[in-house]
Structure formats: C-alpha cells, structure tokens
Amino acid sequence: MEGASRWSVAALAGVAAAVAAGTAPDVIKSWLGDQRGFLTALCVASAAAFAGINLWQQRSKGVGIVIALPRTNWRAPWSAQWVAAAVAHARRHHDSCFTVRKDIVTARPDDAAEVKASAREARADAIELAYELVNARLTELAEADPSTPVSLYVNAALPDAFEMGARFKFNVHRRLCSVGASPHDDASIGDRKAVAEVALPQRAELARTDFFTAVRISGRLKEPPTPAEAVRAAKLATVIEEPEFDGASDGGAVALVVHLADNPTMVAEALLAAREGCLDVDGCWGRCRAALVVDGGPANIPETTGDFELVVRHVYAAWSAWIEARPQYAGLRPRLFIAAPASVAFALGWLLGHKVTPVAHPYETSSETPNKTGEPCTSS
C-alpha cells in the first residue's frame, strides 16, 4: 500500500467501517447460527483492515534533507526552481524536511592567483559548513530513532557533490547503510535493526515523476557486478582501459574520466586537459601519466534505481581493478573528470572521495600557480 493515496486510505477505511457497522448486529443475533464461521471471519478481516490502515498511517516516512550549493560568479545563472521542486517533493513524501543552502564562491578564469586561492578556501569552508548542518540533523535523528529513513536531495556542481559525498564517508552518527546490505559491509557493524536507509533522489527528466530514488547509499555499492549485471552494465557504459591518450611521462597524476551524461565532447576535453595539465579543486596543477575512461555515450542513464546503482558499482569496480593492475601508479594522485547526475557524483564521492580529487569544468590550464613548478600536492 506504499503508493496508496490519502483518498484510497479514506475509501478503505469507509468500506471497513461499513462492513463492521453492518455486520455487528447480525453477529450478535446469529452468532450461534449457521453463519457463525462466515461472520467471525468477516469481523476478523474488518479488524485487520482497521489495524493495517492505522499502522500504514503511523509508519515513519522519514525526513527529506535538501542540500543546495549554488555557485556564484558561475558561467550560467543558477536556477532556484530545483530547490522549490525538491522541497515540495520532500514534503509530500516525508514526515518532515529541511533545507541547507550555502553559496559556493567561485573565481573567474582571469582572476588573480590570490583571488582564486581565497575562493578555494571559501568553497571548502562552505561545503564543510553545509555538511556540519546536515550532520547535526542526522545526529538528532539518530538519538530519537536511528531507523528513520533519510533522503538527501543534492543540488550542486559535480565536484561539490562529490566532495559532499566524501564527507559522509566516515559519518559516525548515522551509518550510511541501507537495510538489507551485506552483513560484511564495514558500515553495518553493530545493531543492524537501528540502521536506516539513506537514499539520494534524482531530478527526473521523464514526465511521469519529478524525482525518483536514484541511489541508496550502502556497502553494496562496493560489490562488483555479477556476470549478468556486467552484461547490463557494459550496455550502460563502456570501460576503456587504454584510451587514445598520450600521457605525460613525468606526470604526477592519473585520470579517471566518467562520462554518464549526454556531453559528446566531454571525454576528449578531459583527456586533453589531463595530458596538458590543469588545476584540480585544491589548486594543484598537474599532468596525468595514464587514464581510465568510463563512457556512457550519448544516452543518459535509465531513470531506475537499479540502473543508477549498477552504474555506480560499474565505475567503482572498473577503477578498483584498473588501479590494482597497475601498481606503478600507486604513488600518483588520482584525478576525477566527471559528467554525470549529481546523485552519481555524490555516491562516487562516498566511495572514492578519500583518495580521488575532482577537477572542475571548465578545466583550468592556467600556469599562474606555484604548484606547477613542483610544490607537493596531496589528494583530498
């Protein structure tokens, strides 16, 4: 009855009430008659209907948390319609909701190095503050009822969504593990009955809905696809272990290029920036010695939870296998070039954010940075 509307519930309650009211006198009069079994069963069914409706209405629909990280001074205006739509959806489908909004200051390509450094610091502070606000709410939920389901609506530039997901990696107040995950997952240690599902709704492009559950954060995202799933995953995105990429022999980084949106030039632009050198979100300039490409081609990911989660697992498994097979790159800095839905970027941040640093688009190849001359850079 999860999809039943309020009208459906009211109708069922009315039918059950009518049945109970109409049969109670007959039960009293004819309890010892021929219809005793039938009337008893009817009363039991009516009572069960009332109990079921009551439990359905009292069930926890959880909380929806809308995280908006609009960028200022960006190349295009940031639409406020997404936030309004997310709040409306959260209110319809959850017991409560609240919004966390922090503006992300960005520097222009022609700004001075000092301005860019200040913008990077302000960006990191804004993402951290947004996380702390969300984490405070999650702490309250954990103290009240750890099993309360949570939905995180994330609207942010992809590097910001990725780094927000990375901050949730070691969240200790709410273990980000959905019910039913593998008992061997790191996040499932402890009382599994107290573990709630954390879901990432994604803005839908299809007309039948406005948001849909794209990814459920759990240790299952680390599980490699089964043979049957691998066939499906290969149709959604192609793994190119040796792309046409003339890597820099003295490069200090390796590139993970994830293209899961309809952006025909993205892969070529990312590989060019990786080869010639560019800045990551930490302000570190570097060139890449090798690259792995996961290319979804011109088609978007089908708007189903299964396909979104499968793509995330596909990327994680491909990157894990690629880096494990190349120990010579172990000391290099992994860099992420990504074009994908925000929910995928968040999930990949949760999986890889403690090791991989994203590169913001448009890729900045400016040489006006001291790190290009050899200052050490570390991954986030």
Legacy VTK file of the C-alpha trace (Angstrom):
# vtk DataFile Version 3.0
C-alpha trace
ASCII
DATASET POLYDATA
POINTS 380 float
0.000 0.000 0.000
3.030 2.263 -0.250
1.673 4.025 -3.293
-1.863 4.466 -1.995
-3.158 7.998 -1.864
-4.993 9.599 1.026
-8.246 9.129 -0.888
-7.547 5.409 -1.191
-6.903 5.144 2.538
-10.116 7.020 3.319
-12.061 4.757 0.964
-10.674 1.601 2.537
-11.434 2.933 5.992
-15.001 3.709 4.933
-15.554 0.253 3.500
-14.145 -1.403 6.604
-16.316 0.779 8.837
-19.419 -0.002 6.793
-18.721 -3.694 6.941
-18.151 -3.595 10.662
-21.230 -1.464 11.358
-23.480 -3.575 9.136
-22.448 -6.962 10.367
-22.068 -6.327 14.102
-25.836 -6.610 14.827
-26.088 -9.789 12.767
-23.119 -11.232 14.587
-24.770 -10.564 17.911
-28.072 -12.090 16.786
-26.788 -15.040 14.785
-23.533 -15.934 16.446
-24.716 -19.429 17.169
-26.420 -19.829 13.802
-25.284 -21.295 10.541
-23.311 -18.187 9.593
-21.128 -18.157 12.644
-17.896 -19.007 10.778
-18.556 -16.539 7.987
-19.421 -13.685 10.348
-16.429 -14.389 12.546
-14.099 -14.313 9.554
-15.709 -11.092 8.325
-15.206 -9.388 11.671
-11.604 -10.532 11.856
-10.994 -9.215 8.343
-12.556 -5.869 9.246
-10.426 -5.578 12.361
-7.325 -6.456 10.371
-8.203 -3.796 7.796
-8.536 -1.164 10.510
-5.254 -2.256 12.102
-3.441 -2.246 8.771
-4.678 1.210 7.873
-3.690 2.512 11.285
-0.187 1.056 11.030
0.214 2.374 7.487
-0.718 5.882 8.573
1.624 5.746 11.570
4.635 4.398 9.718
7.682 6.652 9.521
8.162 8.208 6.125
11.407 9.704 7.296
12.935 13.060 6.629
13.955 14.753 3.417
17.063 16.929 3.543
17.516 19.331 0.648
21.162 20.311 0.129
21.634 23.233 -2.252
25.121 24.522 -3.057
24.564 27.174 -5.745
27.655 28.680 -7.302
28.161 32.426 -7.586
30.111 34.060 -10.424
29.498 30.927 -12.462
29.241 30.687 -16.223
25.426 30.489 -16.170
22.640 31.563 -13.766
21.774 29.067 -11.060
18.093 28.165 -11.134
16.172 28.262 -7.861
13.393 26.091 -9.297
15.191 22.881 -8.385
15.176 23.730 -4.683
11.481 24.593 -4.721
10.677 21.332 -6.529
12.833 19.293 -4.129
11.231 20.863 -1.063
7.752 20.214 -2.455
8.623 16.580 -3.192
10.198 16.091 0.253
7.115 17.489 1.979
4.824 15.172 0.013
6.826 12.034 0.659
8.327 12.542 4.117
7.132 13.357 7.601
9.401 16.393 7.700
12.013 18.169 5.654
14.500 20.973 5.918
16.861 22.786 3.570
20.554 23.541 3.837
21.773 26.155 1.382
25.278 27.551 1.133
26.520 29.669 -1.746
29.776 28.458 -3.273
32.089 31.295 -4.233
33.957 30.677 -7.475
36.692 32.676 -9.108
36.752 33.680 -12.750
39.494 32.304 -15.012
41.100 35.745 -15.344
41.125 36.469 -11.588
44.419 36.883 -9.773
46.025 33.916 -8.046
45.225 35.394 -4.626
41.539 35.688 -5.524
41.460 32.093 -6.734
43.141 30.850 -3.572
40.652 32.760 -1.429
37.744 31.333 -3.444
39.038 27.775 -2.980
39.284 28.293 0.759
35.793 29.794 0.933
34.427 26.903 -1.128
35.920 24.310 1.212
34.524 26.164 4.234
31.040 26.368 2.681
30.937 22.649 1.863
32.168 21.799 5.347
29.551 24.035 6.983
26.777 22.527 4.867
27.916 19.064 5.908
28.007 20.032 9.582
24.458 21.389 9.400
23.204 18.187 7.803
25.220 16.083 10.219
23.692 17.899 13.181
20.229 16.979 11.921
21.280 13.375 11.370
22.620 13.264 14.912
19.240 14.374 16.247
17.518 11.679 14.192
19.937 9.021 15.419
19.211 9.936 19.041
15.442 9.962 18.501
15.041 6.989 16.162
18.064 5.617 14.271
15.775 3.656 11.924
14.218 6.799 10.441
14.798 6.724 6.666
16.587 9.733 5.216
16.587 11.152 1.699
19.299 13.590 0.654
18.304 15.845 -2.250
21.597 17.195 -3.596
21.828 20.138 -5.988
25.431 21.151 -6.564
28.155 21.378 -9.151
29.613 17.918 -9.651
32.924 18.477 -7.801
30.959 19.910 -4.868
28.521 16.980 -4.848
31.487 14.594 -4.996
33.215 16.247 -2.037
29.973 16.388 -0.054
29.637 12.641 -0.537
33.238 12.184 0.587
32.469 13.933 3.870
29.730 11.394 4.608
32.189 8.537 4.171
33.082 8.404 7.851
29.840 9.683 9.327
29.595 8.041 12.745
26.236 9.363 13.914
24.318 7.602 11.143
25.859 4.628 9.457
25.104 5.222 5.794
23.964 1.704 5.057
20.622 0.733 3.643
18.568 -2.048 5.189
19.371 -5.384 3.649
23.007 -4.659 2.781
25.624 -7.328 3.162
26.425 -8.187 6.792
30.106 -7.977 5.852
29.918 -4.275 4.961
32.055 -2.009 7.123
29.100 0.289 7.722
26.874 -2.490 9.012
28.768 -3.226 12.219
26.538 -3.031 15.276
22.812 -3.280 15.708
21.531 -3.636 12.145
17.957 -3.032 13.245
18.979 0.553 14.041
20.340 1.211 10.555
18.143 3.358 8.340
18.153 3.703 4.601
19.821 6.785 3.152
18.584 7.482 -0.345
19.571 10.003 -2.998
16.578 11.226 -5.023
17.433 12.481 -8.504
15.554 15.039 -10.558
13.756 13.122 -13.296
13.541 14.180 -16.923
10.661 11.860 -17.726
7.138 13.261 -17.426
5.736 10.627 -15.096
7.505 11.922 -11.966
9.555 14.854 -10.695
12.057 12.930 -8.530
12.931 9.259 -8.214
15.202 7.327 -5.857
18.431 7.072 -7.825
20.954 5.605 -5.382
20.763 4.070 -1.921
23.998 4.559 -0.038
25.291 1.238 1.272
28.284 -1.046 1.250
26.582 -2.907 -1.591
27.866 -0.197 -3.943
31.298 -1.778 -3.483
30.140 -5.181 -4.709
31.331 -5.998 -8.241
28.574 -6.717 -10.743
27.574 -10.331 -11.233
28.113 -11.814 -14.707
24.541 -10.991 -15.653
24.845 -7.489 -14.215
28.152 -6.999 -16.024
26.409 -7.565 -19.347
23.828 -4.934 -18.453
26.484 -2.533 -17.129
28.512 -2.815 -20.338
25.443 -1.640 -22.259
25.099 1.374 -19.977
28.756 2.429 -20.014
31.889 1.223 -21.804
35.122 0.822 -19.857
38.151 1.907 -21.903
41.278 0.809 -20.069
43.684 2.068 -22.742
42.128 5.148 -24.359
43.849 7.123 -27.088
45.846 9.117 -24.616
49.421 10.303 -24.948
50.166 10.594 -21.245
52.905 12.736 -19.781
55.847 10.519 -18.880
56.704 12.791 -15.955
53.098 13.323 -14.885
52.298 13.103 -11.202
48.664 12.028 -11.566
46.344 9.519 -13.208
42.909 10.346 -14.600
39.535 8.711 -14.085
37.171 10.072 -16.734
33.491 9.327 -16.051
31.059 10.375 -18.777
27.473 9.447 -17.878
25.643 12.382 -19.421
24.930 13.433 -22.977
28.022 15.588 -23.482
29.667 14.489 -26.751
32.924 16.427 -26.275
33.468 15.699 -22.592
35.839 12.730 -22.893
38.069 14.399 -25.484
38.231 17.633 -23.474
39.011 15.792 -20.255
41.811 13.738 -21.815
43.290 16.872 -23.368
43.300 18.663 -20.020
44.737 15.576 -18.315
47.567 15.390 -20.845
48.439 19.098 -21.000
47.911 19.738 -17.300
45.224 21.506 -15.297
44.198 22.546 -11.803
42.113 20.380 -9.517
39.709 21.755 -6.903
42.556 22.026 -4.392
44.509 24.312 -6.717
47.119 21.696 -7.574
48.355 21.785 -11.152
49.434 18.539 -12.723
49.564 16.308 -15.775
48.358 12.740 -15.940
50.522 9.786 -16.903
47.613 7.440 -17.718
43.833 7.439 -17.852
40.826 5.191 -17.446
37.605 6.147 -19.239
34.076 5.011 -18.368
31.921 6.318 -21.202
28.138 6.146 -21.233
27.970 7.581 -24.744
25.099 9.794 -25.892
22.402 8.099 -23.812
21.501 9.114 -20.279
21.220 6.507 -17.531
17.718 4.971 -17.463
15.780 6.516 -14.605
15.607 3.481 -12.341
17.284 2.796 -9.017
18.713 -0.465 -10.302
20.437 1.120 -13.288
21.812 4.086 -11.348
23.243 1.851 -8.634
24.606 -0.572 -11.212
26.451 2.238 -12.997
27.990 3.412 -9.714
29.135 -0.131 -8.925
30.416 -0.475 -12.508
32.594 2.634 -12.181
33.888 1.639 -8.760
34.714 -1.910 -9.851
36.416 -0.727 -13.051
38.555 1.824 -11.226
39.482 -0.628 -8.448
40.531 -3.291 -10.974
42.397 -0.777 -13.154
44.454 0.735 -10.341
45.148 -2.670 -8.778
46.505 -3.972 -12.089
48.900 -1.002 -12.357
50.978 -0.840 -9.177
53.413 1.514 -10.926
50.815 4.262 -10.495
50.318 3.698 -6.777
52.206 6.846 -5.835
50.405 9.132 -8.279
47.459 11.406 -7.457
44.128 10.118 -8.829
42.029 12.821 -10.503
38.357 12.637 -11.438
36.910 14.253 -14.553
33.152 13.739 -14.416
29.948 14.495 -16.277
27.077 12.681 -14.583
23.963 13.189 -12.458
24.624 14.767 -9.059
23.448 11.634 -7.239
26.120 9.581 -9.020
28.787 12.164 -8.185
27.743 12.088 -4.509
27.822 8.273 -4.411
31.245 8.159 -6.082
32.454 10.710 -3.548
31.254 8.425 -0.765
33.182 5.575 -2.376
36.316 7.326 -3.680
36.462 10.791 -2.182
39.099 9.927 0.413
41.537 9.035 -2.391
40.440 10.845 -5.556
40.388 14.613 -6.179
37.864 16.059 -8.651
38.703 18.513 -11.416
36.174 21.259 -12.055
34.860 22.052 -15.521
35.709 24.187 -17.444
39.184 22.792 -16.990
41.647 25.458 -15.938
45.065 25.017 -17.534
46.497 28.303 -16.259
50.213 28.172 -15.478
49.944 31.013 -12.967
50.155 28.761 -9.957
53.175 27.948 -7.779
52.214 24.277 -7.645
53.099 23.875 -11.321
56.760 24.433 -10.504
56.930 21.409 -8.273
55.391 22.137 -4.887
53.923 18.920 -3.454
50.184 18.371 -3.767
48.217 15.854 -1.791
44.889 14.275 -2.585
41.788 15.176 -0.619
LINES 1 381
380 0 1 2 3 4 5 6 7 8 9 10 11 12 13 14 15 16 17 18 19 20 21 22 23 24 25 26 27 28 29 30 31 32 33 34 35 36 37 38 39 40 41 42 43 44 45 46 47 48 49 50 51 52 53 54 55 56 57 58 59 60 61 62 63 64 65 66 67 68 69 70 71 72 73 74 75 76 77 78 79 80 81 82 83 84 85 86 87 88 89 90 91 92 93 94 95 96 97 98 99 100 101 102 103 104 105 106 107 108 109 110 111 112 113 114 115 116 117 118 119 120 121 122 123 124 125 126 127 128 129 130 131 132 133 134 135 136 137 138 139 140 141 142 143 144 145 146 147 148 149 150 151 152 153 154 155 156 157 158 159 160 161 162 163 164 165 166 167 168 169 170 171 172 173 174 175 176 177 178 179 180 181 182 183 184 185 186 187 188 189 190 191 192 193 194 195 196 197 198 199 200 201 202 203 204 205 206 207 208 209 210 211 212 213 214 215 216 217 218 219 220 221 222 223 224 225 226 227 228 229 230 231 232 233 234 235 236 237 238 239 240 241 242 243 244 245 246 247 248 249 250 251 252 253 254 255 256 257 258 259 260 261 262 263 264 265 266 267 268 269 270 271 272 273 274 275 276 277 278 279 280 281 282 283 284 285 286 287 288 289 290 291 292 293 294 295 296 297 298 299 300 301 302 303 304 305 306 307 308 309 310 311 312 313 314 315 316 317 318 319 320 321 322 323 324 325 326 327 328 329 330 331 332 333 334 335 336 337 338 339 340 341 342 343 344 345 346 347 348 349 350 351 352 353 354 355 356 357 358 359 360 361 362 363 364 365 366 367 368 369 370 371 372 373 374 375 376 377 378 379
